[in-house]
Amino acid sequence: MRALPVLCFLLFAHPASPEDFDLLVRGGRIVDGTGNPSYLGDIAIRNGRIAAMGHLAGATAKRTMEASGLTVTPGFIDIHNHSDYTLVADGNAQSMIRQGVTSMILGEGGSAAPIGGKQEPRDRRVLLNEEPADWADFNGYFARLLREGISTNVGSYVGSSQIWTYVRGERAGPPTPEELGQMRALVRQAMEQGALGVASSLSGPPGSWIDTDTLVALCEAAAPYGGSYSTHMRTEGQGVFESVAEAIEIGRRAHVPVDMPELVATIARAPRASKCKPMCTPIAPGRTIWPPSFHPGRTRAARRR
């Protein structure tokens, strides 16, 4: 019986090391991401992971940060980011991490891979110094990021426009069965190399050339890997409801989840006898607000027409 107090002491004694944790964030308002109310408390980090949360009054650490008057949250996830190539040049991503963004999802209509095929030489010069990419697929792209070093987590869709130009180049019109087979094979390769699914940007070329059936076929290739479909819809004007319906149809037919990160309805419905003005997103004049017949040949050719 006399050994019991000694046993309890051994169970609850602090380890012999001078500090309990590597980092202790004290006194912040913790928003833990679960949906629970925020609360004042401390967060302890050990070996790069959260080891304890709550009121850790007696805890010690190699480094302590006072967070009184500040909010402490999990890192934010930017689900629609266009830093595919700037991350290669500057992996610190200061503009993201200083806003609390620690995870970036890339690859809308265009993505960092695949690169090659029938894509124009200018489309392969993606680096900030206008040098061509030194990778051809996602394995190469992710390896380049890891080699250079990045401060955030990164995930990427494979862009339907990227697939399209790799196989068909700058050409509109439906793909041949052989071309569609090659596109689906590229999607499968991307998924096997870590892509999250298929993403599209359909308001301008080359995305506007990709018909619904082709998008379904691409998403079907991603479905067995657990992929999803993310889309910048064809229009945010008078056809916005039809664009939403198309996105839902693609997901239903391909059996994949659908994400619409830029769902912006520029036409509002209002009760009769009230005034309603179109709510337009301010953008510079460009091909995305021109009819599809103006699109071939990119912006310079379209402006000549």
Steps between C-alpha positions, in 0.01 A plus 500: 500500500783740577623466140181650356591868559839438339333337199259792461791740519680317222189502279436872531851639534637725225771354275857568600563738207513870599210594269172321438450631145682660210260795468231639727248755370346664806184695565351516149137470402487150352267426208562130451311444175246257646214751514520530878504845661840664526677507835809645664777248548843369410631274226808282536706366210737204510686354200299715259160385630242635742564310823259676737232771507323671788620675814861383527608712794787281616637408160845603379643522151819580314321797348193689620281734295260737674173514306292714735255707295558282192302217343664161446346278230590211275661617177258623237456308174487705179293268283546705182854627459696593188856483635592188300814656353580782743551235769784361291670840506420585863395212720482723808151612389510796737178648361320183606651402834482855638124480450485164677474291181700181545347285224457597134290318239624562146414405144177661381451475122873507447725302729874450547481166318493336256734716293597410145306332222342750260518797736648813348863577594382818675274291722798298618695810608325517833781610734535863601816542292306363199703183507318178409390263771751228582227248580238323290262350757389542860775277630753741354312809618460383859863387505606849385298665778648272763850555366464879510314496832151634576342636816143385435323177427412464131242301309397527137225403262587412143357770277269399218646778285849365568389156386325646195796701369741211568294275271336740249697822524317827436208343313130511571258225406422162653793263553529181297459168686878457490557848643242442772672176594830683532338769714354241736838327525661831599236550770568152638873571502444828684279331759759229558756774559289675763252730321179573689270471200412692184451877494364719223488866406229519236441871448780545245716291269623236505254406773200634311577252219453200733147361477303340781545142378879541490502638854292203614749262337794670672328491838409135451873428467562674834206339684666164589776693678256695716536813288261794495399761242571869563376757251507865410172487312435598139322822586406709799248710308161411355601137457615451858221257588572288193871504598418374848279232350784388271740467794247293694436282195872432459529390860188284480603322180863451603417413862734760648449783752469849351659821625412844358748739665410797279123482513424865428154581370526833320128517429272534802131418505284761667127532579283660234473880517845531652814610320776250435843566354747237383777458759815461290841404632746775390742351248725641230372462143595153382389190322295364788223757437493447122285249311663159450537566126757769585718272712718297259853636476525636852450860608701686234324327210164544668554875538581531130166338420 
